[in-house]
């Protein structure tokens, strides 16, 4: 990152863009941006830390800026066009994200469904144990000094996640989404296969997804779920008055019993993916095994509950 420039976000109120702006601000960078004048929920976080948000106007663009352009805007957008005409450095959101995760142990969360909740769960659990930067698709973003981890949503739309090369990836599912871009489910599978080739250490994928079961990758693929065929398996799942409890097995070995204040099979699966990543980083599971408390506020899907492990 360049502390001599000011990062100007074209479309700063977008969920990913606002989160990215917050991370740069936390890293001590100078940040500003422009967007529509209509109020959006994402601007609350920007206003809270004092990031300047202006209405779209080509006059916002001047020397000394580095432009981060939101993917909702084409190159003919007046601000982006002026920046290019002036010779300013212009990054697309997904390309700059690829730069931001460098130097950290990065985990990208991809999938047609469940990205935001899983990213939020992972980000806030890791934050309770080790310094963690995170970018969540609900507009939440955080940068911390000397972060070890960078957790982010890996967006498959228009293959944007191919701009990133994470250490680990969680893949929650593959579905035929974004028909304005993808031609078929095979096209979506091809995109996820390409993303898998970018992963450096390991992939954690939902075992019930037939397309993920066929995933080809150069790194190990570990499946999580409720069946004996899964590498990480949740067994003895119980619903309690305060959430869910379950025991996690890895290749037949018990990793302990876990309690989360969340309901539903999907939340058990999301938790299982978090546990799998943690196991391979040899970071959190020590505390898991001691049945200690890992307490972090969750921002994902607007939940304000605590994760007990």
N, C-alpha and C positions, 0 to 999 in steps of 0.2 A: 504494500500500500504506500501511497505517496502523500506525505504530510504537507507538501508544498502546494498541492492543488486543492480545489474545492470540488467535491463530487456533487454534480447536479443530476438529480433523478427526474427524468421525463416520465411522468405517470407515477409519482411517489406514493399515491394513495392505494396502489395495488397491494394485495396482501403480501406477495413475495417481495415487492419493491420496498414497502414500508419496513418489513422485517430486515431486509438487507441494509437499509439506511440506518436503522437502529444499531446494527452490529458495527457499521463503520463509525458511527458517532461514539459508541462505547470504546472503540479502539483509538479514539482521540483524533479522528479525521474530521475535517471541515465538511459539513453536509448541508445541502439544501435541495429543494425540488419544486416541481410544478405539477398541477393537475387541474381537474374541473373544480369549479367553485362550490358545487353541491357538497354538503357535509357527508362524510363517510366514517364508519366506526374506526377505521385504521388510523385516522388522523389524531385520535386521542393520544396514542403513544408518542407520536411525533411532536405534538404540542407540549406534552408533559416534559420532554427533555430539551425543548427549545429549538427544534429543527424548523427552519423557515420553510413555509409552503406558500407558493405564489400561484396565481392563475396562469394558465398557459399564455405565453407571449414570447415572440422571437426576441424581444428586447431583454429577456432573461439571460440570453446567451452572450457571453463576452470572453475575452482572453482570461486565462487562468483557471478555466473549468475543465474537468474531465466528465464526460457525459455517460450516464448509464441509462439506456433507453429501454423502457418497458416493452414487452413483446406484443402489447395490444396496439402499438403504434408503428406504422410503416415509415420508411425512410423519407417519405414526402411530408411527414409532420413538420410544421414550420420550425420548431425548435431544433429537431434533429437535422433537418436540411441545412439550416443556418450553421449549425455546429460543424457539419461536414464541409460546407463551403469555406469555413474559416480555418479548416485544417485541425480542429480540435480532436483529441482522442475520444472515440465513441465506442462504448462497449454495449452489447446486448446483455440483458439481465442474466441469461443462462451462461454466457461466456465469462462474465465477471464472477459469477458464483464459482465457476471452475477455478478461478485464481484464488478466491477467498479461502477455499478448503485446503490449499497447499500448506504443507508444514504441520498439519494436524492429523490425528487419527480420525478419519472421516467415515461417517456412516450415512449412506443415502437410503431413504425409504421410498420405494416405488410401488405402484399398484393402482388399479382402477378405483378401488374402494379402500378406505381405512388408512390412507397416508397420513392425514392430519392427526388423528387420534394416536396412531402408533408413533409418529415423530414426536408429538408432545410428551407421550409417556416416556420414551427413551431419553429425550432431552432433559427432562426434569429429574429422572432417576439418576442419570449420569452427573447432572449438576450437583446433586447432593453428595457425591463421592469425590469428584475430581473436576477441576476447572473445565467448563464446557461452553463453547459457542453453539448457538442453535438458530435455525431459520425454519419457522413453522408456517404452514399455509393459512393460518388464521390471522396473520399479521404480526405474530409474536417473533421478536428477534432479540438476541442478547449476545454481546461480546464481552469476554472477561480477560484480564491479563494472564498471559502464559497459559492459554487454554490448551488442554491436552486433546480434547475431542471437538469435532465439528459435526453436528447432527443436522440434517437438512432433508426437506422433501425433494425427491427426484421426480420431476414432472415429465411424463411421457409425451405430453402434447407436442406435436411437431418435432418429436425426437429431441426435445430440448435437454433431456438428461444426458445425452451423449457428449455434452460439453464438460462433463465432470468425470473424474477418475477416482472414485472413493476406495478406501481400504476395504470396507464391508458394504454390503447392500442387503436390505430387507425387502423382499418382494411379497406383498400381501395377496396378490391375485393378478390374473390377466383377464381382461374382458374387452369386448368390442365397444370401445368408447371413442369419442371425438370423430364421428363419421364424416365431419367436414374435412378431415385430413386423412385418416386411415381408410384404406379401401376395403379391408376385410380383417377378420380375426388373425389370419396368417400374417398380415402386414404388421399388426400389433405384436405378435409373437416375434417377428423378425426384429422389431425395435428393442424388445426386452432382451433378445439374444445378443444384439449389438451392445446394449448396456452391460450385460453380464461380462462381455469381453473386456470392459473397462475396469472391472473390480479386481483389486490387487491381492486380497487375502481370503475372502470367503463370502458366500451368499447364504442367507437364511430365507427359505421360501415355504409358503403354506403348502402342506403336503396333500391337501384335498384338491388342489387345482391341477387338472389334467395337463394343461399347457406348461405349467411350471415343472411338472414331473418330467417333461421332455426337454427341459432346458439344457442347453449345451454351454459349457463354460470351461475356462482354463484353470479355474480355482475350484476348491471343493464346494459343493452345494449341500447344505444341511436342511432337512425338512422338519418343520414343526407342526404339531397338530395333536389329535386325540387318539390316533390309531397306532397299533404296534409297528406299522411300517414306517413311522416317523422317527427321525433321529432324536428330536426333543419332543417328548410326549407328556401331556398333562393327563394324569390319572386321578381317580377318586375325587372328581370335581363335585363340589358341594356349594349350594347357595345358602348363605347365612343371612341373618338379619342385617348385617353390616356390609355384605358384599359376597365375595366368592373365595373359596379355599380350594387348593389342588396341590398334588404332589407332582414334581417334575422328574422325569426319568430321562437319562441320556445313555443310549445304548445299553439299557437294562440296569444302569446304576442310578440310584436315587440321589438327586441333588437337593432334596429337602422339600418341606411343605411350605407353601406360600399363601398369603392372604392379601387380597386386593379389595378396596372398597368400591368395586365396580361390578355390575351385573351383566350377564349375557355371555354366550359362548365367544362372541367376537372379541370381547374384552379379555377373556382368558387367553385367546390366541395372540392378541396384541402383547399381553404381558409375557407370554411364552417367547415371543420373538425378542423382547428386551432381555429376558433371562439368557437366551442363547448367545446374544452378542456379548453380554457381560461375562459369561462363562469363558468365552474365548479370549477376552481381554484380561482375564484373571484379576479383575479389579473389584467387582461388587460381590461376587459369589462367596468370597470369604465371609462377608457380613451376612449374606443370605443364610449361609450354613449355621451361623451363630444365632439365627432367628432375631437379629437386631432390627431396629426400626430405621427405615430410610424414608424420610419425610420431606416431600417437596410439593409445593402448590402446582397443580396441573392447570395449564392454560388450554390444553387441547379440548376441542368441542365445548368450550365454555364451562368445563367442569371446574369447580372449586372444591375439590376433595383432596385427600392425602393418600399416598400410596404406602401401604404397610407391607414390609417384606421381612 
